[in-house]
Amino acid sequence: MLSNFILSTDYLSSLISFIGAILQKHAVYSAIAHNRGFSDQSYFCREFKELSGFTPSEFRHLFSDVGF
């Protein structure tokens, strides 16, 4: 049911920020993690996969040509 699917503005803002950073072809995942407040790259990658269903590398490969 769509009525049970509510996203906070903080969640959406974080997701959009992650997506934008991941799609930058020359961005390094450790720098993205650090800039987003994660203490290490592995934790960032796990959280990103939980949010998106993809690892950052998979996401970048699949969606880099979409043009966010």
C-alpha positions as CSV (number, residue, x, y, z in Angstrom):
1,M,0.0,0.0,0.0
2,L,1.4,3.4,-1.0
3,S,-0.1,5.1,2.1
4,N,2.3,3.1,4.2
5,F,5.3,4.3,2.2
6,I,6.4,7.6,3.7
7,L,9.9,9.0,3.3
8,S,11.2,11.8,5.4
9,T,12.8,14.8,3.7
10,D,16.1,14.0,5.5
11,Y,16.1,10.5,4.1
12,L,15.4,11.8,0.5
13,S,18.0,14.5,0.9
14,S,20.6,12.0,2.0
15,L,19.7,9.6,-0.8
16,I,20.0,12.4,-3.4
17,S,23.3,13.5,-2.0
18,F,24.6,9.9,-2.1
19,I,23.4,9.5,-5.7
20,G,25.0,12.7,-6.9
21,A,28.3,11.9,-5.3
22,I,28.4,8.3,-6.6
23,L,27.7,9.3,-10.1
24,Q,30.7,11.6,-10.3
25,K,33.0,9.4,-12.3
26,H,36.2,10.6,-10.6
27,A,34.9,10.6,-7.0
28,V,36.7,8.3,-4.7
29,Y,34.4,6.2,-2.4
30,S,36.5,6.9,0.7
31,A,36.2,10.6,0.1
32,I,32.5,10.4,-0.5
33,A,32.1,8.4,2.8
34,H,34.2,10.9,4.7
35,N,32.3,13.9,3.3
36,R,29.0,12.3,4.3
37,G,30.1,11.7,7.9
38,F,31.0,8.0,7.7
39,S,34.0,6.8,9.5
40,D,35.0,4.3,6.9
41,Q,34.3,3.3,3.3
42,S,33.1,-0.2,4.1
43,Y,30.3,1.1,6.3
44,F,29.3,3.7,3.7
45,C,29.2,1.0,1.0
46,R,27.0,-1.3,3.2
47,E,24.6,1.6,4.0
48,F,24.4,2.6,0.3
49,K,23.6,-0.9,-0.7
50,E,20.9,-1.1,1.9
51,L,19.3,2.1,0.7
52,S,19.6,1.5,-3.0
53,G,19.9,-2.2,-3.5
54,F,23.2,-1.7,-5.3
55,T,26.9,-1.4,-4.3
56,P,28.3,2.1,-5.2
57,S,30.3,0.5,-8.0
58,E,27.2,-1.3,-9.4
59,F,25.1,1.9,-9.2
60,R,27.8,4.0,-10.9
61,H,28.2,1.5,-13.7
62,L,24.4,1.1,-14.3
63,F,23.3,4.7,-13.9
64,S,26.3,6.9,-14.9
65,D,24.8,7.6,-18.3
66,V,21.4,8.6,-17.0
67,G,22.5,12.1,-16.3
68,F,21.2,13.0,-12.8
